[in-house]
Every structure is written in structure tokens, then in C-alpha cells.
Amino acid sequence: MKRLLPLAALLAMSSAGPAQAGLFDDVEARRQITEMRQELEGRIDTTSRGQLELANQNEQLRAEVARLRGQLEVLMNEVENLGARQRDFYVDLDSRLRKMESAPSATGAPQPGGATAPAPAASAPAATPSADPSAESSDYEAALNLLKQGKNKEALGAFQSFISRYPSGSFAPGAHFWAGNAALQAKDVASATKYFNVVLNKWPGDPTAPDAMLGLANSQQAMGDPKTAQRTLQQVVDRYPQSNAAKIARQRLGAR
């Protein structure tokens, strides 16, 4: 009987071993499942945050694209209006030239004040006129043609020569205005500012004055002074509310 007891105990221990091993295997499996679940949840959370950030970035990009499109539309409209004003200016120039060509000769014409100039003596040379209207128009048109061809530096030099040659001519306001535009296109912002200011100071009522003030705002923007440029745009609207330049200035003020 005593021999049977150790045998029974041995059998009991041997039968409990597989049960305990199975219990340990189940706990390990549960632990692994829990770890996998936590890892999966972490990945899902990370993916969700990434998708949210991506959505926010996409929304920001859409807003930026919309803003750039608005600015592009304003700039395209400004370029279109500038082209229209240039065409009108060239048409006006052509009409002036035609009038000058059809005008009668100025020989023997009365001098200002109604007095007739006395005939020069036979031995004295004829007086040279202070300015030849035909030559003035021709030089002005030549400078404009350079600007139309995109030869900005050459156009600037031509307008500078024109201004020196005809400082008080009928084309003086336009010459200063187009010299400012040529200088701005040639990246000579200081010269552009100078010429635009001359137009505004000497001929504030000339048709080129609103565009000169708009050009001045462009020069200030190019010099990295957007606040002053914005104030100048507002001055365009205040001083010349009915001009095309004021329309462009309103659009640019509204786009900021």
C-alpha cells in the first residue's frame, strides 16, 4: 500500500503538467493579442493624425491657390488695361502727327502777340526755330517704338535724350511718363520714381498723371515698401476716382 502512494502522486503530478502548460500558453497568447491590438490601435491613430494633417495642408494649399489666382487676375487685368491705354496713347499720337502733317507751313506766320516778324536782311542767315514740331513728333514716336518692342534700356535712353532736347514740348508729360515705365521695366527703380514724380509735380492735371501715380506705387512696391505703395494706391483713388488707374488701384487694394 505504501508503495502505491508514491506512484499515485507521481501520476497526479504528471497529469497536472500538461494542464499548467496549456494555461501558460493561453496567457501568453492573450498577452500577444493585447500587444498586437495596442500596436494596431497606435498605427490607426498615427494614420488618422497624418490624414488630418494632410487634409489641413490640402486646405491651406487650396486657399493659397485661390489667393494667387485672384492676384493673377488682377495683374492680368492691369496688363490688359495698360495695353489698352498704350494703344489709345499711340492712336492719339498718330492723330497728332496727322494734324501736324496737314497743317500749313509756318513760314511767314505772325509771331505771338500779333506782330509780324520783319524780313531778315539779305546778308543775315535765317533764324533757326527753337523746336521742329515734325522732328519732335518723330523722335517721340521712335522712343515709343523702342518701348513697344521691349527694348526698355534703349527706350529709356531715347526718352532721356528727348526730354533734354524738348524740355518744354507738348510731349513732355508723356515723355516723362514713358521714361518712368521704361526705367521700371529696366529695373532702374530710382529713375522710374524720379520721372513719375516729375509728372505728378509739374503736370498733375495731365491725362498721364493717374497712370504716373500708379507707376509710382509700382516703383515703391519694387523697392520693398508695400505700405507706402498702398498709400499711393489710395491716393490714386482719391485724386483720380474716374480714371482707369483708379479702377486698377481699387482692385489691388481689395486684393491685399
Secondary structure, 3 states (H helix, E strand, C coil): CCCHHHHHHHHHHHHHHHHHHHHHHHHHHHHHHHHHHHHHHHHHHHHHHHHHHHHHHHHHHHHHHHHHHHHHHHHHHHHHHHHHHHHHHHHHHHHHHHHHHHCCCCCCCCCCCCCCCCCCCCCCCCCCCCCCHHHHHHHHHHHHHHHHCCCHHHHHHHHHHHHHHCCCCCCHHHHHHHHHHHHHHCCCHHHHHHHHHHHHHHCCCCCCHHHHHHHHHHHHHHCCCHHHHHHHHHHHHHHCCCCHHHHHHHHHHHHC
